Amino acid sequence: IFDFSNLSFSSRISAMGGDLITLYDSDVNVAALNPSYLNNDVKNKISLSFVDYYSDINYFSTVFASNVDNFGPLCFGVFGINYGNFVESDEIGNIIGDFNSGEYMFLIGSSKKLSNNLYIGSNLKLLYSNLYNISSMALSTDLSAFYSLKNSGFTILFKNIGRTIKNYSNINYKLPFKIQIGAYNKLKYLPLTFSLVY
């Protein structure tokens, strides 16, 4: 349930395998993925994405980041996947209508600089799923830490810590929890960065 929350909504992140948690720059999509990367360089930046996927399926995202006085950087995001329209029929095949299904995620994230090299961040997410005439909701958070050196850095991300607050049925589903560790190193005399994510 809510596996869509691990989808890559950014073409840049998708091109790097979908788990680009080791790139520290001014990309708001990376900051939404790894909240400890949220910094003052992403102030008043916005990202819009739309992917026309297979058949009638499409997904989209909107991410905005700003710096709030006396608080620090904040990130807001809306993500969604639409599974398209389906024909509804009875048990003998008579068409009685149609319906559509989709899943959505609303995100707010922030970060804090603890020292010259250490940053922490968190995302609070509300997840909503509507499949036919049943729905489910969940609350989750992402927690991350980032340690930066001159040309390298290390990060750890705990993703989708939370639980469902409304289930499709009496079964209590678990969210797709992930732990990711990453490191990167920028070469001194070449415009190349090596990245490793586990």
C-alpha positions as CSV (number, residue, x, y, z in Angstrom):
1,I,0.0,0.0,0.0
2,F,1.2,3.5,-0.8
3,D,4.1,2.2,-2.9
4,F,3.7,5.2,-5.2
5,S,5.4,7.3,-2.5
6,N,8.7,5.7,-3.6
7,L,8.2,6.7,-7.2
8,S,10.6,9.2,-8.7
9,F,8.7,12.3,-9.7
10,S,11.8,14.1,-11.1
11,S,13.4,13.3,-14.5
12,R,16.8,14.2,-13.0
13,I,16.4,11.8,-10.1
14,S,14.9,9.1,-12.4
15,A,17.9,9.4,-14.7
16,M,20.2,8.6,-11.8
17,G,18.3,5.4,-10.9
18,G,15.5,6.9,-8.8
19,D,17.3,7.2,-5.5
20,L,19.5,10.3,-5.9
21,I,19.9,11.1,-2.2
22,T,23.5,12.1,-2.4
23,L,23.3,15.3,-4.5
24,Y,23.6,18.5,-2.4
25,D,22.6,21.5,-4.6
26,S,19.7,23.8,-5.3
27,D,17.3,21.2,-6.8
28,V,14.0,21.4,-4.8
29,N,13.2,17.8,-6.0
30,V,16.2,16.4,-4.2
31,A,15.4,18.5,-1.1
32,A,11.9,16.9,-1.1
33,L,13.5,13.5,-1.4
34,N,16.2,14.1,1.3
35,P,15.0,16.9,3.6
36,S,18.4,17.5,5.2
37,Y,19.5,18.9,1.8
38,L,16.9,21.7,2.1
39,N,19.0,24.9,2.2
40,N,18.9,28.6,1.5
41,D,19.9,28.1,-2.1
42,V,16.4,26.7,-2.9
43,K,14.7,29.8,-1.7
44,N,11.6,30.6,-3.8
45,K,12.2,27.8,-6.3
46,I,9.5,25.7,-7.8
47,S,9.4,22.5,-9.8
48,L,6.5,21.2,-11.9
49,S,6.4,17.7,-13.4
50,F,4.0,15.6,-15.4
51,V,4.6,12.1,-16.8
52,D,2.2,10.5,-19.2
53,Y,2.8,6.9,-18.2
54,Y,1.4,3.6,-19.7
55,S,-2.1,3.5,-20.9
56,D,-4.3,6.0,-19.0
57,I,-1.9,6.2,-16.1
58,N,-0.1,9.5,-15.4
59,Y,1.6,11.1,-12.5
60,F,2.6,14.6,-11.5
61,S,4.3,16.7,-8.8
62,T,4.6,20.2,-7.7
63,V,7.3,21.2,-5.3
64,F,8.0,24.7,-3.8
65,A,10.7,25.8,-1.4
66,S,11.2,29.0,0.5
67,N,13.1,30.4,3.4
68,V,10.9,31.6,6.3
69,D,12.3,34.3,8.6
70,N,13.1,33.1,12.1
71,F,12.4,29.5,11.1
72,G,14.6,28.4,8.1
73,P,14.0,26.7,4.8
74,L,10.6,25.0,4.2
75,C,9.5,22.7,1.3
76,F,5.9,22.1,0.2
77,G,5.0,19.4,-2.2
78,V,1.9,17.7,-3.9
79,F,2.4,14.4,-5.6
80,G,-0.1,12.2,-7.3
81,I,-0.7,9.3,-9.6
82,N,-3.9,8.8,-11.6
83,Y,-4.6,5.3,-12.7
84,G,-7.2,6.4,-15.3
85,N,-10.8,5.6,-16.0
86,F,-12.2,2.1,-15.6
87,V,-15.5,0.5,-16.8
88,E,-17.7,-0.8,-14.0
89,S,-19.7,-3.8,-14.8
90,D,-21.8,-6.4,-12.9
91,E,-21.0,-10.1,-12.4
92,I,-22.4,-11.0,-15.9
93,G,-20.7,-8.2,-17.8
94,N,-23.4,-5.5,-18.0
95,I,-21.8,-2.1,-17.9
96,I,-23.3,-0.1,-15.1
97,G,-20.9,2.9,-15.0
98,D,-17.3,4.0,-14.8
99,F,-14.9,5.1,-12.1
100,N,-11.4,6.4,-11.7
101,S,-8.7,5.7,-9.1
102,G,-5.7,7.6,-7.8
103,E,-3.2,8.1,-5.0
104,Y,-1.9,11.4,-3.6
105,M,0.7,12.7,-1.2
106,F,1.0,16.1,0.5
107,L,4.4,17.0,2.0
108,I,5.9,19.7,4.1
109,G,9.6,19.5,5.0
110,S,12.2,21.5,6.9
111,S,15.8,21.3,7.8
112,K,18.2,22.6,10.5
113,K,21.9,23.2,10.4
114,L,23.4,21.8,13.6
115,S,27.0,22.7,12.9
116,N,29.2,23.8,10.0
117,N,29.1,20.4,8.6
118,L,26.0,18.6,10.0
119,Y,22.4,19.1,8.8
120,I,19.2,17.3,9.8
121,G,15.8,17.4,8.1
122,S,12.3,15.9,8.2
123,N,9.3,15.7,5.9
124,L,5.7,15.3,7.2
125,K,3.5,13.5,4.7
126,L,-0.2,12.9,4.3
127,L,-0.9,10.0,2.0
128,Y,-4.4,9.4,0.4
129,S,-5.4,6.5,-1.8
130,N,-8.8,6.1,-3.6
131,L,-9.3,2.8,-5.4
132,Y,-12.9,2.3,-6.7
133,N,-15.2,3.1,-3.8
134,I,-12.8,2.5,-1.0
135,S,-10.1,4.8,0.3
136,S,-7.2,4.8,2.7
137,M,-5.1,7.4,4.5
138,A,-1.8,7.5,6.2
139,L,0.6,9.8,8.0
140,S,4.3,9.4,7.6
141,T,7.6,11.2,8.0
142,D,11.0,11.1,6.5
143,L,14.1,11.7,8.7
144,S,17.5,12.4,7.4
145,A,21.0,13.6,8.3
146,F,23.7,15.0,6.1
147,Y,27.4,15.5,6.9
148,S,29.3,17.6,4.5
149,L,33.1,17.9,3.9
150,K,34.9,20.0,1.3
151,N,34.4,17.8,-1.7
152,S,32.4,14.9,-0.2
153,G,29.5,14.1,2.0
154,F,27.6,11.4,3.7
155,T,23.8,11.0,4.3
156,I,21.3,8.7,5.9
157,L,17.6,8.7,5.1
158,F,14.8,6.9,7.0
159,K,11.8,7.0,4.6
160,N,8.1,6.5,5.3
161,I,8.1,6.1,9.1
162,G,4.4,6.1,10.0
163,R,1.2,4.2,9.8
164,T,-2.2,4.1,8.2
165,I,-5.0,6.1,9.9
166,K,-7.7,4.7,7.7
167,N,-7.5,1.3,6.0
168,Y,-9.1,-0.2,3.0
169,S,-10.4,-3.1,5.2
170,N,-9.8,-4.5,8.7
171,I,-6.2,-5.4,7.7
172,N,-3.6,-3.0,9.1
173,Y,-1.2,-2.4,6.1
174,K,2.4,-1.3,6.6
175,L,3.9,1.6,4.8
176,P,6.9,1.0,2.4
177,F,9.6,1.8,5.0
178,K,13.1,2.3,3.6
179,I,16.6,3.0,5.1
180,Q,19.1,4.5,2.6
181,I,22.7,5.4,3.2
182,G,24.7,7.4,0.6
183,A,28.0,9.0,0.0
184,Y,29.5,11.2,-2.7
185,N,32.9,12.5,-3.7
186,K,33.6,15.4,-6.1
187,L,36.9,15.2,-8.1
188,K,39.1,18.1,-7.5
189,Y,40.3,18.8,-11.1
190,L,37.4,17.2,-13.1
191,P,33.7,18.1,-13.2
192,L,32.7,14.6,-12.0
193,T,31.0,13.4,-8.9
194,F,31.0,9.8,-7.8
195,S,28.0,8.7,-5.8
196,L,27.1,5.5,-3.9
197,V,23.7,4.7,-2.4
198,Y,22.7,1.6,-0.6
